[in-house]
Amino acid sequence: MNPTDPSTLFRPGAADFVANPYPAYAELRAAGRVHHYAPTNQWLVPHHADVSTLLRDRRLGRSYQHRFTHEEFGRTPPPAAHEPFHTLNDHGMLDLEPPDHTRIRRLVSQAFTPRTVERLAPTVHRLAERLVDDFCAAGGGDLLAQVAEPLPVAVIAEMLGIPEADRPLLRPWSAAICGMYELKPDEETAARAVCASLEFSAYLRELIAVRRKNPGEDLVSALIAAYDGDSGGNAARLTEQEMISTCVLLLNAGHEATVNTTANGWWALLRNPSQLAGLRAAPDTQLPAAIDELMRYDTPLQLFERWVLEDIEFAGRKLPRGSEVALLFGSANRDPARFADPDTLDLARADNPHISFGAGIHYCLGAPLARLELQASFGQLLKKAPRLRLAAEPEWGPGFVVRGLTRLQVEC
């Protein structure tokens, strides 16, 4: 085996790698700053300083279609059968570049101001308390399905104004769509994503029509107010497709990281009993730092892709226009050049510039809300389940880019 060949180290389709990619990351970091990965024709970037720099480099972008056609960029257009997914995905601000990204983010950011998040706090704490009370009354169960998943879905649904009876539809749609964010998704995954994209889009069109006639205090009603249906358009406003794509993005991004941080975080705590004991002794003062450390230690989003929009020199290599970089968040968050003793869970870690929320113009808009949700659910479990313990060895899901457990069976 050639230890500098990234394909022998980086194996995102292998169950053992997904379960613990961190030793391979250490070898990638030791082998260099950038590695060409032939299976997906991407450049892997494993170091914290480089990932942080490239997230902010405007010569790279989440999209290239604001400047080039597929053919001009040397890329093959996606299959026509996948079009519903790409229409939905490509109009969300995460996959847009300025000026469209700037326009949409400015409008949506009004729903995520510190004052707005503060107003949401009582609702978040009430939902977390109810979920944990029910969980403890049952003696435990699958913490992922019964606490981690319902809380952020309920919060985002509440913000969007989605009726409670419809909320069970959201997580399956989101999971199917997020399957397309994995490296080289197969046709079965693509078919599920296309179906979910069509169904979710149709649902939101109906909801928008209802809210247009009867607006409320929800985010969908606020987005409708920023919609301009005239053919001339207005550069400061949203199209209906952008509205739909924004709602889907807020659901997907607004709960996937929170769900996986909750489950991955409790799995990490249960494997580090001394750290858990210290957190239980002083949850009110330690929780904020603990949440950030859990996000660093077992990062829910392991990889973030960006396109090279013009030839650049990086780490002694030429990265040509049309190539793609894969920024390894999980590796960056375990980089010993930036974090002391990075493979140790240290809930009191003071210097913790993890990049789990990204950086640059695509920094996670919902980071304050995610922290609020995580502190609420962890806080309730620490308070009401002081003897929480593992009931069965957990298993990792097949996804690598969005990495998390399939279940976390515990007893209270």
HELIX and SHEET records of a PDB file:
HELIX    1   1 PRO A    6  LEU A    9  1                                   4    
HELIX    2   2 ALA A   15  ALA A   19  1                                   5    
HELIX    3   3 TYR A   22  ALA A   31  1                                  10    
HELIX    4   4 ALA A   38  THR A   40  5                                   3    
HELIX    5   5 HIS A   48  ARG A   56  1                                   9    
HELIX    6   6 ALA A   80  HIS A   82  5                                   3    
HELIX    7   7 GLU A   83  ASP A   90  1                                   8    
HELIX    8   8 MET A   93  ASP A   95  5                                   3    
HELIX    9   9 ASP A  100  VAL A  108  1                                   9    
HELIX   10  10 SER A  109  PHE A  112  5                                   4    
HELIX   11  11 PRO A  114  ALA A  137  1                                  24    
HELIX   12  12 LEU A  143  LEU A  143  1                                   1    
HELIX   13  13 LEU A  144  ALA A  148  3                                   5    
HELIX   14  14 PRO A  150  LEU A  160  1                                  11    
HELIX   15  15 GLU A  164  LEU A  169  5                                   6    
HELIX   16  16 LEU A  170  CYS A  178  1                                   9    
HELIX   17  17 GLY A  179  TYR A  181  5                                   3    
HELIX   18  18 GLU A  187  LYS A  213  1                                  27    
HELIX   19  19 LEU A  219  ALA A  225  1                                   7    
HELIX   20  20 GLU A  240  ARG A  271  1                                  32    
HELIX   21  21 PRO A  273  ALA A  281  1                                   9    
HELIX   22  22 PRO A  283  TYR A  297  1                                  15    
HELIX   23  23 PHE A  329  ALA A  332  1                                   4    
HELIX   24  24 GLY A  360  HIS A  362  5                                   3    
HELIX   25  25 ALA A  367  LYS A  384  1                                  18    
SHEET    1   A 5 HIS A  35  TYR A  37  0                                        
SHEET    2   A 5 GLN A  42  VAL A  45 -1                                        
SHEET    3   A 5 GLU A 324  LEU A 328  1                                        
SHEET    4   A 5 LEU A 303  VAL A 308 -1                                        
SHEET    5   A 5 LEU A  60  GLY A  61 -1                                        
SHEET    1   B 3 GLY A 140  ASP A 142  0                                        
SHEET    2   B 3 GLN A 409  GLU A 411 -1                                        
SHEET    3   B 3 ARG A 389  LEU A 390 -1                                        
SHEET    1   C 2 ILE A 312  PHE A 314  0                                        
SHEET    2   C 2 ARG A 317  LEU A 319 -1                                        
SHEET    1   D 2 GLU A 395  TRP A 396  0                                        
SHEET    2   D 2 LEU A 405  ARG A 407 -1                                        
END                                                                             
